[in-house]
Amino acid sequence: MPKNKIEDLRNHLFATLEALQDEDKPMEVDRAKTIADVAQVIVNSAKIEVDFIRATGRSQGTGFIPEERLLNGG
């Protein structure tokens, strides 16, 4: 099972939003864009995994997306 899950990605993205809004020490916009770009690559790979599972009829993926979400369509 992978160490990081979709919930972890969401938490990191929300932390990035909070850091951008920090009035005392906001995150640099370039850093936030890099985080968003990497997150998009992760999301795209998860979409490919879901497509593969649907196409092959496999019952499980890597664990990044909880199995019950895969089975229930997201």
N, CA, C and O atoms as a Tripos MOL2 file, in Angstrom:
@<TRIPOS>MOLECULE
protein
  296   295    74     0     0
PROTEIN
NO_CHARGES

@<TRIPOS>ATOM
      1 N           0.8370   -1.1840    0.0000 N.3       1 MET1
      2 CA          0.0000    0.0000    0.0000 C.3       1 MET1
      3 C           0.8850    1.2520    0.0000 C.2       1 MET1
      4 O           1.9060    1.2990    0.6870 O.2       1 MET1
      5 N           0.4910    2.2460   -0.7620 N.am      2 PRO2
      6 CA          1.3030    3.4620   -0.8040 C.3       2 PRO2
      7 C           1.2010    4.2350    0.5080 C.2       2 PRO2
      8 O           0.2100    4.1520    1.2330 O.2       2 PRO2
      9 N           2.2360    4.9670    0.7760 N.am      3 LYS3
     10 CA          2.2800    5.7770    1.9940 C.3       3 LYS3
     11 C           1.2940    6.9420    1.9070 C.2       3 LYS3
     12 O           0.6320    7.2680    2.8930 O.2       3 LYS3
     13 N           1.1940    7.5600    0.7520 N.am      4 ASN4
     14 CA          0.3260    8.7250    0.5780 C.3       4 ASN4
     15 C          -0.9650    8.3310   -0.1350 C.2       4 ASN4
     16 O          -0.9670    7.4790   -1.0230 O.2       4 ASN4
     17 N          -2.0240    8.9480    0.2610 N.am      5 LYS5
     18 CA         -3.3440    8.6650   -0.3040 C.3       5 LYS5
     19 C          -3.9510    9.9690   -0.8230 C.2       5 LYS5
     20 O          -3.4090   11.0510   -0.5960 O.2       5 LYS5
     21 N          -5.0830    9.8530   -1.5210 N.am      6 ILE6
     22 CA         -5.7480   11.0200   -2.1040 C.3       6 ILE6
     23 C          -6.0780   12.0590   -1.0340 C.2       6 ILE6
     24 O          -6.0180   13.2610   -1.2930 O.2       6 ILE6
     25 N          -6.4270   11.5940    0.1700 N.am      7 GLU7
     26 CA         -6.7390   12.5270    1.2560 C.3       7 GLU7
     27 C          -5.5110   13.3570    1.6330 C.2       7 GLU7
     28 O          -5.6290   14.5320    1.9780 O.2       7 GLU7
     29 N          -4.3300   12.7320    1.5620 N.am      8 ASP8
     30 CA         -3.0920   13.4620    1.8470 C.3       8 ASP8
     31 C          -2.8610   14.5630    0.8170 C.2       8 ASP8
     32 O          -2.4440   15.6700    1.1580 O.2       8 ASP8
     33 N          -3.1370   14.2460   -0.4420 N.am      9 LEU9
     34 CA         -2.9850   15.2440   -1.4960 C.3       9 LEU9
     35 C          -3.9110   16.4270   -1.2420 C.2       9 LEU9
     36 O          -3.5010   17.5830   -1.3470 O.2       9 LEU9
     37 N          -5.1550   16.1260   -0.9080 N.am     10 ARG10
     38 CA         -6.1020   17.2140   -0.5980 C.3      10 ARG10
     39 C          -5.6000   18.0680    0.5510 C.2      10 ARG10
     40 O          -5.6650   19.2960    0.4990 O.2      10 ARG10
     41 N          -5.0990   17.4100    1.5880 N.am     11 ASN11
     42 CA         -4.5930   18.1560    2.7440 C.3      11 ASN11
     43 C          -3.4360   19.0690    2.3550 C.2      11 ASN11
     44 O          -3.3660   20.2120    2.8070 O.2      11 ASN11
     45 N          -2.5220   18.5650    1.5140 N.am     12 HIS12
     46 CA         -1.4000   19.3980    1.0680 C.3      12 HIS12
     47 C          -1.8910   20.5860    0.2340 C.2      12 HIS12
     48 O          -1.3750   21.6960    0.3640 O.2      12 HIS12
     49 N          -2.8770   20.3490   -0.6120 N.am     13 LEU13
     50 CA         -3.3870   21.4420   -1.4410 C.3      13 LEU13
     51 C          -4.1090   22.4930   -0.6090 C.2      13 LEU13
     52 O          -3.9710   23.6910   -0.8600 O.2      13 LEU13
     53 N          -4.8770   22.0490    0.3790 N.am     14 PHE14
     54 CA         -5.5260   23.0260    1.2550 C.3      14 PHE14
     55 C          -4.5030   23.7840    2.0950 C.2      14 PHE14
     56 O          -4.6780   24.9730    2.3620 O.2      14 PHE14
     57 N          -3.4430   23.1070    2.5100 N.am     15 ALA15
     58 CA         -2.3730   23.7910    3.2430 C.3      15 ALA15
     59 C          -1.7080   24.8450    2.3570 C.2      15 ALA15
     60 O          -1.3320   25.9170    2.8320 O.2      15 ALA15
     61 N          -1.5650   24.5320    1.0640 N.am     16 THR16
     62 CA         -0.9970   25.4970    0.1230 C.3      16 THR16
     63 C          -1.9010   26.7220    0.0090 C.2      16 THR16
     64 O          -1.4170   27.8540    0.0150 O.2      16 THR16
     65 N          -3.2060   26.5000   -0.0940 N.am     17 LEU17
     66 CA         -4.1380   27.6270   -0.1420 C.3      17 LEU17
     67 C          -4.0330   28.4870    1.1080 C.2      17 LEU17
     68 O          -4.0100   29.7160    1.0300 O.2      17 LEU17
     69 N          -3.9690   27.8310    2.2570 N.am     18 GLU18
     70 CA         -3.8500   28.5710    3.5160 C.3      18 GLU18
     71 C          -2.5490   29.3650    3.5560 C.2      18 GLU18
     72 O          -2.5260   30.5090    4.0080 O.2      18 GLU18
     73 N          -1.4650   28.7490    3.0780 N.am     19 ALA19
     74 CA         -0.1740   29.4310    3.0740 C.3      19 ALA19
     75 C          -0.1830   30.6330    2.1350 C.2      19 ALA19
     76 O           0.4380   31.6540    2.4300 O.2      19 ALA19
     77 N          -0.8780   30.5200    1.0150 N.am     20 LEU20
     78 CA         -0.9810   31.6530    0.0980 C.3      20 LEU20
     79 C          -1.7280   32.8230    0.7330 C.2      20 LEU20
     80 O          -1.4500   33.9840    0.4360 O.2      20 LEU20
     81 N          -2.6790   32.5040    1.6090 N.am     21 GLN21
     82 CA         -3.4980   33.5430    2.2370 C.3      21 GLN21
     83 C          -2.8910   34.0990    3.5150 C.2      21 GLN21
     84 O          -3.4370   35.0370    4.0960 O.2      21 GLN21
     85 N          -1.7840   33.5450    3.9600 N.am     22 ASP22
     86 CA         -1.1390   34.0210    5.1780 C.3      22 ASP22
     87 C          -0.6700   35.4590    4.9800 C.2      22 ASP22
     88 O           0.2070   35.7280    4.1580 O.2      22 ASP22
     89 N          -1.2520   36.3650    5.7280 N.am     23 GLU23
     90 CA         -0.9310   37.7880    5.5490 C.3      23 GLU23
     91 C           0.4660   38.1390    6.0490 C.2      23 GLU23
     92 O           1.0870   39.0670    5.5310 O.2      23 GLU23
     93 N           0.9690   37.4160    7.0420 N.am     24 ASP24
     94 CA          2.2840   37.7340    7.5980 C.3      24 ASP24
     95 C           3.4270   37.1820    6.7520 C.2      24 ASP24
     96 O           4.4490   37.8440    6.5710 O.2      24 ASP24
     97 N           3.2520   35.9740    6.2380 N.am     25 LYS25
     98 CA          4.3100   35.3500    5.4390 C.3      25 LYS25
     99 C           3.6850   34.4550    4.3780 C.2      25 LYS25
    100 O           3.6950   33.2320    4.5170 O.2      25 LYS25
    101 N           3.1370   35.0540    3.3130 N.am     26 PRO26
    102 CA          2.4870   34.2410    2.2770 C.3      26 PRO26
    103 C           3.4960   33.4030    1.4890 C.2      26 PRO26
    104 O           4.6490   33.7890    1.2980 O.2      26 PRO26
    105 N           3.0180   32.2490    1.0440 N.am     27 MET27
    106 CA          3.8380   31.3840    0.1970 C.3      27 MET27
    107 C           4.0840   32.0840   -1.1360 C.2      27 MET27
    108 O           3.2310   32.8220   -1.6310 O.2      27 MET27
    109 N           5.2690   31.8410   -1.7130 N.am     28 GLU28
    110 CA          5.5760   32.4200   -3.0140 C.3      28 GLU28
    111 C           4.6640   31.7770   -4.0650 C.2      28 GLU28
    112 O           4.4120   30.5720   -4.0370 O.2      28 GLU28
    113 N           4.1820   32.5960   -4.9790 N.am     29 VAL29
    114 CA          3.2610   32.1280   -6.0040 C.3      29 VAL29
    115 C           3.9120   31.0460   -6.8720 C.2      29 VAL29
    116 O           3.2530   30.0690   -7.2290 O.2      29 VAL29
    117 N           5.1830   31.2030   -7.2130 N.am     30 ASP30
    118 CA          5.8590   30.1880   -8.0330 C.3      30 ASP30
    119 C           5.8920   28.8340   -7.3290 C.2      30 ASP30
    120 O           5.7230   27.7950   -7.9660 O.2      30 ASP30
    121 N           6.1070   28.8490   -6.0300 N.am     31 ARG31
    122 CA          6.1130   27.5950   -5.2770 C.3      31 ARG31
    123 C           4.7200   26.9690   -5.2770 C.2      31 ARG31
    124 O           4.5850   25.7580   -5.4580 O.2      31 ARG31
    125 N           3.6940   27.7770   -5.0780 N.am     32 ALA32
    126 CA          2.3200   27.2720   -5.0900 C.3      32 ALA32
    127 C           1.9690   26.6950   -6.4610 C.2      32 ALA32
    128 O           1.2970   25.6670   -6.5440 O.2      32 ALA32
    129 N           2.4150   27.3440   -7.5300 N.am     33 LYS33
    130 CA          2.1600   26.8290   -8.8800 C.3      33 LYS33
    131 C           2.8430   25.4880   -9.0970 C.2      33 LYS33
    132 O           2.2810   24.5930   -9.7290 O.2      33 LYS33
    133 N           4.0550   25.3510   -8.5730 N.am     34 THR34
    134 CA          4.7760   24.0820   -8.6880 C.3      34 THR34
    135 C           4.0300   22.9790   -7.9470 C.2      34 THR34
    136 O           3.9020   21.8650   -8.4540 O.2      34 THR34
    137 N           3.5410   23.2850   -6.7590 N.am     35 ILE35
    138 CA          2.7640   22.3050   -5.9900 C.3      35 ILE35
    139 C           1.5190   21.9050   -6.7760 C.2      35 ILE35
    140 O           1.1890   20.7210   -6.8540 O.2      35 ILE35
    141 N           0.8320   22.8760   -7.3540 N.am     36 ALA36
    142 CA         -0.3740   22.5880   -8.1410 C.3      36 ALA36
    143 C          -0.0480   21.7430   -9.3660 C.2      36 ALA36
    144 O          -0.8100   20.8440   -9.7180 O.2      36 ALA36
    145 N           1.0700   22.0230  -10.0140 N.am     37 ASP37
    146 CA          1.4730   21.2400  -11.1920 C.3      37 ASP37
    147 C           1.7550   19.7870  -10.8210 C.2      37 ASP37
    148 O           1.3230   18.8680  -11.5180 O.2      37 ASP37
    149 N           2.4740   19.5830   -9.7300 N.am     38 VAL38
    150 CA          2.7790   18.2250   -9.2860 C.3      38 VAL38
    151 C           1.4870   17.5100   -8.8870 C.2      38 VAL38
    152 O           1.3010   16.3350   -9.2040 O.2      38 VAL38
    153 N           0.6060   18.2120   -8.1990 N.am     39 ALA39
    154 CA         -0.6770   17.6260   -7.8010 C.3      39 ALA39
    155 C          -1.4720   17.1910   -9.0260 C.2      39 ALA39
    156 O          -2.1120   16.1400   -9.0040 O.2      39 ALA39
    157 N          -1.4390   17.9790  -10.0870 N.am     40 GLN40
    158 CA         -2.1630   17.6260  -11.3040 C.3      40 GLN40
    159 C          -1.6130   16.3530  -11.9280 C.2      40 GLN40
    160 O          -2.3780   15.5310  -12.4320 O.2      40 GLN40
    161 N          -0.3010   16.1790  -11.9010 N.am     41 VAL41
    162 CA          0.3020   14.9490  -12.4150 C.3      41 VAL41
    163 C          -0.1750   13.7530  -11.5930 C.2      41 VAL41
    164 O          -0.4810   12.6980  -12.1490 O.2      41 VAL41
    165 N          -0.2390   13.9140  -10.2720 N.am     42 ILE42
    166 CA         -0.7020   12.8310   -9.4020 C.3      42 ILE42
    167 C          -2.1610   12.4990   -9.7040 C.2      42 ILE42
    168 O          -2.5230   11.3270   -9.8020 O.2      42 ILE42
    169 N          -2.9970   13.5230   -9.8510 N.am     43 VAL43
    170 CA         -4.4120   13.3060  -10.1670 C.3      43 VAL43
    171 C          -4.5560   12.6020  -11.5080 C.2      43 VAL43
    172 O          -5.3570   11.6760  -11.6400 O.2      43 VAL43
    173 N          -3.7920   13.0290  -12.4940 N.am     44 ASN44
    174 CA         -3.8550   12.3890  -13.8160 C.3      44 ASN44
    175 C          -3.4550   10.9200  -13.7460 C.2      44 ASN44
    176 O          -4.0620   10.0780  -14.4090 O.2      44 ASN44
    177 N          -2.4420   10.6090  -12.9480 N.am     45 SER45
    178 CA         -2.0410    9.2030  -12.8310 C.3      45 SER45
    179 C          -3.1250    8.3930  -12.1260 C.2      45 SER45
    180 O          -3.3370    7.2270  -12.4600 O.2      45 SER45
    181 N          -3.8090    8.9900  -11.1620 N.am     46 ALA46
    182 CA         -4.9150    8.2970  -10.4870 C.3      46 ALA46
    183 C          -6.0600    8.0500  -11.4650 C.2      46 ALA46
    184 O          -6.6920    6.9940  -11.4210 O.2      46 ALA46
    185 N          -6.3340    9.0140  -12.3500 N.am     47 LYS47
    186 CA         -7.3830    8.8200  -13.3670 C.3      47 LYS47
    187 C          -7.0370    7.6630  -14.2880 C.2      47 LYS47
    188 O          -7.9050    6.8680  -14.6460 O.2      47 LYS47
    189 N          -5.7760    7.5700  -14.6680 N.am     48 ILE48
    190 CA         -5.3410    6.4720  -15.5280 C.3      48 ILE48
    191 C          -5.5050    5.1430  -14.7920 C.2      48 ILE48
    192 O          -5.9230    4.1460  -15.3810 O.2      48 ILE48
    193 N          -5.1770    5.1360  -13.5200 N.am     49 GLU49
    194 CA         -5.3410    3.9160  -12.7300 C.3      49 GLU49
    195 C          -6.8080    3.4830  -12.6830 C.2      49 GLU49
    196 O          -7.1110    2.3010  -12.8420 O.2      49 GLU49
    197 N          -7.7090    4.4270  -12.4680 N.am     50 VAL50
    198 CA         -9.1370    4.1160  -12.4310 C.3      50 VAL50
    199 C          -9.5920    3.5920  -13.7890 C.2      50 VAL50
    200 O         -10.3320    2.6110  -13.8570 O.2      50 VAL50
    201 N          -9.1610    4.2320  -14.8620 N.am     51 ASP51
    202 CA         -9.5110    3.7600  -16.2120 C.3      51 ASP51
    203 C          -9.0020    2.3430  -16.4450 C.2      51 ASP51
    204 O          -9.7070    1.5180  -17.0250 O.2      51 ASP51
    205 N          -7.7880    2.0570  -15.9990 N.am     52 PHE52
    206 CA         -7.2120    0.7230  -16.1640 C.3      52 PHE52
    207 C          -8.0340   -0.3140  -15.3930 C.2      52 PHE52
    208 O          -8.3270   -1.3940  -15.9070 O.2      52 PHE52
    209 N          -8.3990    0.0220  -14.1660 N.am     53 ILE53
    210 CA         -9.1870   -0.9030  -13.3450 C.3      53 ILE53
    211 C         -10.5380   -1.1780  -14.0030 C.2      53 ILE53
    212 O         -10.9900   -2.3220  -14.0510 O.2      53 ILE53
    213 N         -11.1710   -0.1320  -14.5030 N.am     54 ARG54
    214 CA        -12.4610   -0.3140  -15.1790 C.3      54 ARG54
    215 C         -12.3180   -1.1460  -16.4510 C.2      54 ARG54
    216 O         -13.1540   -2.0050  -16.7280 O.2      54 ARG54
    217 N         -11.2750   -0.8980  -17.2150 N.am     55 ALA55
    218 CA        -11.0880   -1.5920  -18.4870 C.3      55 ALA55
    219 C         -10.7230   -3.0610  -18.3040 C.2      55 ALA55
    220 O         -11.1020   -3.8980  -19.1230 O.2      55 ALA55
    221 N          -9.9990   -3.3770  -17.2480 N.am     56 THR56
    222 CA         -9.5350   -4.7470  -17.0520 C.3      56 THR56
    223 C         -10.4110   -5.5330  -16.0850 C.2      56 THR56
    224 O         -10.2940   -6.7550  -15.9850 O.2      56 THR56
    225 N         -11.2830   -4.8360  -15.3810 N.am     57 GLY57
    226 CA        -12.1350   -5.5100  -14.4100 C.3      57 GLY57
    227 C         -11.4200   -5.8890  -13.1290 C.2      57 GLY57
    228 O         -11.9460   -6.6580  -12.3240 O.2      57 GLY57
    229 N         -10.2380   -5.3620  -12.9380 N.am     58 ARG58
    230 CA         -9.5160   -5.6440  -11.6880 C.3      58 ARG58
    231 C         -10.2880   -5.0790  -10.5090 C.2      58 ARG58
    232 O         -11.0390   -4.1150  -10.6570 O.2      58 ARG58
    233 N         -10.1080   -5.6650   -9.3670 N.am     59 SER59
    234 CA        -10.8820   -5.2390   -8.2030 C.3      59 SER59
    235 C         -10.1370   -4.2720   -7.3060 C.2      59 SER59
    236 O         -10.7200   -3.7370   -6.3630 O.2      59 SER59
    237 N          -8.8510   -4.0310   -7.5780 N.am     60 GLN60
    238 CA         -8.1190   -3.1090   -6.7170 C.3      60 GLN60
    239 C          -7.0370   -2.3790   -7.4810 C.2      60 GLN60
    240 O          -6.5750   -2.8230   -8.5320 O.2      60 GLN60
    241 N          -6.6460   -1.2440   -6.9230 N.am     61 GLY61
    242 CA         -5.5800   -0.4460   -7.5080 C.3      61 GLY61
    243 C          -4.3850   -0.4360   -6.5760 C.2      61 GLY61
    244 O          -4.1070   -1.4160   -5.8860 O.2      61 GLY61
    245 N          -3.6860    0.6810   -6.5670 N.am     62 THR62
    246 CA         -2.4800    0.7920   -5.7500 C.3      62 THR62
    247 C          -2.7850    1.1590   -4.3070 C.2      62 THR62
    248 O          -1.9170    1.0350   -3.4420 O.2      62 THR62
    249 N          -3.9980    1.6060   -4.0360 N.am     63 GLY63
    250 CA         -4.3500    2.0450   -2.6920 C.3      63 GLY63
    251 C          -4.3530    3.5520   -2.5420 C.2      63 GLY63
    252 O          -4.7680    4.0680   -1.5040 O.2      63 GLY63
    253 N          -3.8960    4.2690   -3.5610 N.am     64 PHE64
    254 CA         -3.8960    5.7350   -3.4940 C.3      64 PHE64
    255 C          -5.3210    6.2470   -3.3300 C.2      64 PHE64
    256 O          -5.5880    7.1280   -2.5130 O.2      64 PHE64
    257 N          -6.2280    5.6840   -4.1140 N.am     65 ILE65
    258 CA         -7.6550    5.9810   -3.9630 C.3      65 ILE65
    259 C          -8.2360    4.8060   -3.1870 C.2      65 ILE65
    260 O          -8.0820    3.6610   -3.6110 O.2      65 ILE65
    261 N          -8.9030    5.0620   -2.0550 N.am     66 PRO66
    262 CA         -9.4590    3.9520   -1.2780 C.3      66 PRO66
    263 C         -10.3300    3.0370   -2.1400 C.2      66 PRO66
    264 O         -11.0830    3.5020   -2.9970 O.2      66 PRO66
    265 N         -10.2150    1.7480   -1.9010 N.am     67 GLU67
    266 CA        -10.8940    0.7470   -2.7300 C.3      67 GLU67
    267 C         -12.3940    0.9640   -2.8160 C.2      67 GLU67
    268 O         -12.9800    0.7860   -3.8840 O.2      67 GLU67
    269 N         -13.0320    1.3500   -1.7030 N.am     68 GLU68
    270 CA        -14.4750    1.5560   -1.7380 C.3      68 GLU68
    271 C         -14.8600    2.6950   -2.6800 C.2      68 GLU68
    272 O         -15.9470    2.6680   -3.2560 O.2      68 GLU68
    273 N         -14.0080    3.6750   -2.8460 N.am     69 ARG69
    274 CA        -14.2900    4.7540   -3.7970 C.3      69 ARG69
    275 C         -14.1570    4.2650   -5.2270 C.2      69 ARG69
    276 O         -14.9340    4.6550   -6.0990 O.2      69 ARG69
    277 N         -13.1780    3.4150   -5.4650 N.am     70 LEU70
    278 CA        -13.0140    2.8640   -6.8040 C.3      70 LEU70
    279 C         -14.2400    2.0410   -7.1970 C.2      70 LEU70
    280 O         -14.7410    2.1520   -8.3160 O.2      70 LEU70
    281 N         -14.7090    1.2260   -6.2780 N.am     71 LEU71
    282 CA        -15.8320    0.3480   -6.5590 C.3      71 LEU71
    283 C         -17.1390    1.1120   -6.7190 C.2      71 LEU71
    284 O         -18.0270    0.6910   -7.4600 O.2      71 LEU71
    285 N         -17.2540    2.2530   -6.0100 N.am     72 ASN72
    286 CA        -18.4790    3.0420   -6.0600 C.3      72 ASN72
    287 C         -18.4080    4.1770   -7.0760 C.2      72 ASN72
    288 O         -19.3100    5.0130   -7.1190 O.2      72 ASN72
    289 N         -17.3790    4.2260   -7.8760 N.am     73 GLY73
    290 CA        -17.2770    5.2400   -8.9160 C.3      73 GLY73
    291 C         -16.7410    6.5710   -8.4560 C.2      73 GLY73
    292 O         -16.9720    7.5760   -9.1290 O.2      73 GLY73
    293 N         -16.0350    6.6320   -7.3410 N.am     74 GLY74
    294 CA        -15.3550    7.8420   -6.9640 C.3      74 GLY74
    295 C         -15.8160    8.4520   -5.7470 C.2      74 GLY74
    296 O         -15.2950    9.4910   -5.3420 O.2      74 GLY74
@<TRIPOS>BOND
     1     1     2 1
     2     2     3 1
     3     3     4 2
     4     3     5 am
     5     5     6 1
     6     6     7 1
     7     7     8 2
     8     7     9 am
     9     9    10 1
    10    10    11 1
    11    11    12 2
    12    11    13 am
    13    13    14 1
    14    14    15 1
    15    15    16 2
    16    15    17 am
    17    17    18 1
    18    18    19 1
    19    19    20 2
    20    19    21 am
    21    21    22 1
    22    22    23 1
    23    23    24 2
    24    23    25 am
    25    25    26 1
    26    26    27 1
    27    27    28 2
    28    27    29 am
    29    29    30 1
    30    30    31 1
    31    31    32 2
    32    31    33 am
    33    33    34 1
    34    34    35 1
    35    35    36 2
    36    35    37 am
    37    37    38 1
    38    38    39 1
    39    39    40 2
    40    39    41 am
    41    41    42 1
    42    42    43 1
    43    43    44 2
    44    43    45 am
    45    45    46 1
    46    46    47 1
    47    47    48 2
    48    47    49 am
    49    49    50 1
    50    50    51 1
    51    51    52 2
    52    51    53 am
    53    53    54 1
    54    54    55 1
    55    55    56 2
    56    55    57 am
    57    57    58 1
    58    58    59 1
    59    59    60 2
    60    59    61 am
    61    61    62 1
    62    62    63 1
    63    63    64 2
    64    63    65 am
    65    65    66 1
    66    66    67 1
    67    67    68 2
    68    67    69 am
    69    69    70 1
    70    70    71 1
    71    71    72 2
    72    71    73 am
    73    73    74 1
    74    74    75 1
    75    75    76 2
    76    75    77 am
    77    77    78 1
    78    78    79 1
    79    79    80 2
    80    79    81 am
    81    81    82 1
    82    82    83 1
    83    83    84 2
    84    83    85 am
    85    85    86 1
    86    86    87 1
    87    87    88 2
    88    87    89 am
    89    89    90 1
    90    90    91 1
    91    91    92 2
    92    91    93 am
    93    93    94 1
    94    94    95 1
    95    95    96 2
    96    95    97 am
    97    97    98 1
    98    98    99 1
    99    99   100 2
   100    99   101 am
   101   101   102 1
   102   102   103 1
   103   103   104 2
   104   103   105 am
   105   105   106 1
   106   106   107 1
   107   107   108 2
   108   107   109 am
   109   109   110 1
   110   110   111 1
   111   111   112 2
   112   111   113 am
   113   113   114 1
   114   114   115 1
   115   115   116 2
   116   115   117 am
   117   117   118 1
   118   118   119 1
   119   119   120 2
   120   119   121 am
   121   121   122 1
   122   122   123 1
   123   123   124 2
   124   123   125 am
   125   125   126 1
   126   126   127 1
   127   127   128 2
   128   127   129 am
   129   129   130 1
   130   130   131 1
   131   131   132 2
   132   131   133 am
   133   133   134 1
   134   134   135 1
   135   135   136 2
   136   135   137 am
   137   137   138 1
   138   138   139 1
   139   139   140 2
   140   139   141 am
   141   141   142 1
   142   142   143 1
   143   143   144 2
   144   143   145 am
   145   145   146 1
   146   146   147 1
   147   147   148 2
   148   147   149 am
   149   149   150 1
   150   150   151 1
   151   151   152 2
   152   151   153 am
   153   153   154 1
   154   154   155 1
   155   155   156 2
   156   155   157 am
   157   157   158 1
   158   158   159 1
   159   159   160 2
   160   159   161 am
   161   161   162 1
   162   162   163 1
   163   163   164 2
   164   163   165 am
   165   165   166 1
   166   166   167 1
   167   167   168 2
   168   167   169 am
   169   169   170 1
   170   170   171 1
   171   171   172 2
   172   171   173 am
   173   173   174 1
   174   174   175 1
   175   175   176 2
   176   175   177 am
   177   177   178 1
   178   178   179 1
   179   179   180 2
   180   179   181 am
   181   181   182 1
   182   182   183 1
   183   183   184 2
   184   183   185 am
   185   185   186 1
   186   186   187 1
   187   187   188 2
   188   187   189 am
   189   189   190 1
   190   190   191 1
   191   191   192 2
   192   191   193 am
   193   193   194 1
   194   194   195 1
   195   195   196 2
   196   195   197 am
   197   197   198 1
   198   198   199 1
   199   199   200 2
   200   199   201 am
   201   201   202 1
   202   202   203 1
   203   203   204 2
   204   203   205 am
   205   205   206 1
   206   206   207 1
   207   207   208 2
   208   207   209 am
   209   209   210 1
   210   210   211 1
   211   211   212 2
   212   211   213 am
   213   213   214 1
   214   214   215 1
   215   215   216 2
   216   215   217 am
   217   217   218 1
   218   218   219 1
   219   219   220 2
   220   219   221 am
   221   221   222 1
   222   222   223 1
   223   223   224 2
   224   223   225 am
   225   225   226 1
   226   226   227 1
   227   227   228 2
   228   227   229 am
   229   229   230 1
   230   230   231 1
   231   231   232 2
   232   231   233 am
   233   233   234 1
   234   234   235 1
   235   235   236 2
   236   235   237 am
   237   237   238 1
   238   238   239 1
   239   239   240 2
   240   239   241 am
   241   241   242 1
   242   242   243 1
   243   243   244 2
   244   243   245 am
   245   245   246 1
   246   246   247 1
   247   247   248 2
   248   247   249 am
   249   249   250 1
   250   250   251 1
   251   251   252 2
   252   251   253 am
   253   253   254 1
   254   254   255 1
   255   255   256 2
   256   255   257 am
   257   257   258 1
   258   258   259 1
   259   259   260 2
   260   259   261 am
   261   261   262 1
   262   262   263 1
   263   263   264 2
   264   263   265 am
   265   265   266 1
   266   266   267 1
   267   267   268 2
   268   267   269 am
   269   269   270 1
   270   270   271 1
   271   271   272 2
   272   271   273 am
   273   273   274 1
   274   274   275 1
   275   275   276 2
   276   275   277 am
   277   277   278 1
   278   278   279 1
   279   279   280 2
   280   279   281 am
   281   281   282 1
   282   282   283 1
   283   283   284 2
   284   283   285 am
   285   285   286 1
   286   286   287 1
   287   287   288 2
   288   287   289 am
   289   289   290 1
   290   290   291 1
   291   291   292 2
   292   291   293 am
   293   293   294 1
   294   294   295 1
   295   295   296 2
@<TRIPOS>SUBSTRUCTURE
     1 MET1         2 RESIDUE 1 A MET
     2 PRO2         6 RESIDUE 1 A PRO
     3 LYS3        10 RESIDUE 1 A LYS
     4 ASN4        14 RESIDUE 1 A ASN
     5 LYS5        18 RESIDUE 1 A LYS
     6 ILE6        22 RESIDUE 1 A ILE
     7 GLU7        26 RESIDUE 1 A GLU
     8 ASP8        30 RESIDUE 1 A ASP
     9 LEU9        34 RESIDUE 1 A LEU
    10 ARG10       38 RESIDUE 1 A ARG
    11 ASN11       42 RESIDUE 1 A ASN
    12 HIS12       46 RESIDUE 1 A HIS
    13 LEU13       50 RESIDUE 1 A LEU
    14 PHE14       54 RESIDUE 1 A PHE
    15 ALA15       58 RESIDUE 1 A ALA
    16 THR16       62 RESIDUE 1 A THR
    17 LEU17       66 RESIDUE 1 A LEU
    18 GLU18       70 RESIDUE 1 A GLU
    19 ALA19       74 RESIDUE 1 A ALA
    20 LEU20       78 RESIDUE 1 A LEU
    21 GLN21       82 RESIDUE 1 A GLN
    22 ASP22       86 RESIDUE 1 A ASP
    23 GLU23       90 RESIDUE 1 A GLU
    24 ASP24       94 RESIDUE 1 A ASP
    25 LYS25       98 RESIDUE 1 A LYS
    26 PRO26      102 RESIDUE 1 A PRO
    27 MET27      106 RESIDUE 1 A MET
    28 GLU28      110 RESIDUE 1 A GLU
    29 VAL29      114 RESIDUE 1 A VAL
    30 ASP30      118 RESIDUE 1 A ASP
    31 ARG31      122 RESIDUE 1 A ARG
    32 ALA32      126 RESIDUE 1 A ALA
    33 LYS33      130 RESIDUE 1 A LYS
    34 THR34      134 RESIDUE 1 A THR
    35 ILE35      138 RESIDUE 1 A ILE
    36 ALA36      142 RESIDUE 1 A ALA
    37 ASP37      146 RESIDUE 1 A ASP
    38 VAL38      150 RESIDUE 1 A VAL
    39 ALA39      154 RESIDUE 1 A ALA
    40 GLN40      158 RESIDUE 1 A GLN
    41 VAL41      162 RESIDUE 1 A VAL
    42 ILE42      166 RESIDUE 1 A ILE
    43 VAL43      170 RESIDUE 1 A VAL
    44 ASN44      174 RESIDUE 1 A ASN
    45 SER45      178 RESIDUE 1 A SER
    46 ALA46      182 RESIDUE 1 A ALA
    47 LYS47      186 RESIDUE 1 A LYS
    48 ILE48      190 RESIDUE 1 A ILE
    49 GLU49      194 RESIDUE 1 A GLU
    50 VAL50      198 RESIDUE 1 A VAL
    51 ASP51      202 RESIDUE 1 A ASP
    52 PHE52      206 RESIDUE 1 A PHE
    53 ILE53      210 RESIDUE 1 A ILE
    54 ARG54      214 RESIDUE 1 A ARG
    55 ALA55      218 RESIDUE 1 A ALA
    56 THR56      222 RESIDUE 1 A THR
    57 GLY57      226 RESIDUE 1 A GLY
    58 ARG58      230 RESIDUE 1 A ARG
    59 SER59      234 RESIDUE 1 A SER
    60 GLN60      238 RESIDUE 1 A GLN
    61 GLY61      242 RESIDUE 1 A GLY
    62 THR62      246 RESIDUE 1 A THR
    63 GLY63      250 RESIDUE 1 A GLY
    64 PHE64      254 RESIDUE 1 A PHE
    65 ILE65      258 RESIDUE 1 A ILE
    66 PRO66      262 RESIDUE 1 A PRO
    67 GLU67      266 RESIDUE 1 A GLU
    68 GLU68      270 RESIDUE 1 A GLU
    69 ARG69      274 RESIDUE 1 A ARG
    70 LEU70      278 RESIDUE 1 A LEU
    71 LEU71      282 RESIDUE 1 A LEU
    72 ASN72      286 RESIDUE 1 A ASN
    73 GLY73      290 RESIDUE 1 A GLY
    74 GLY74      294 RESIDUE 1 A GLY
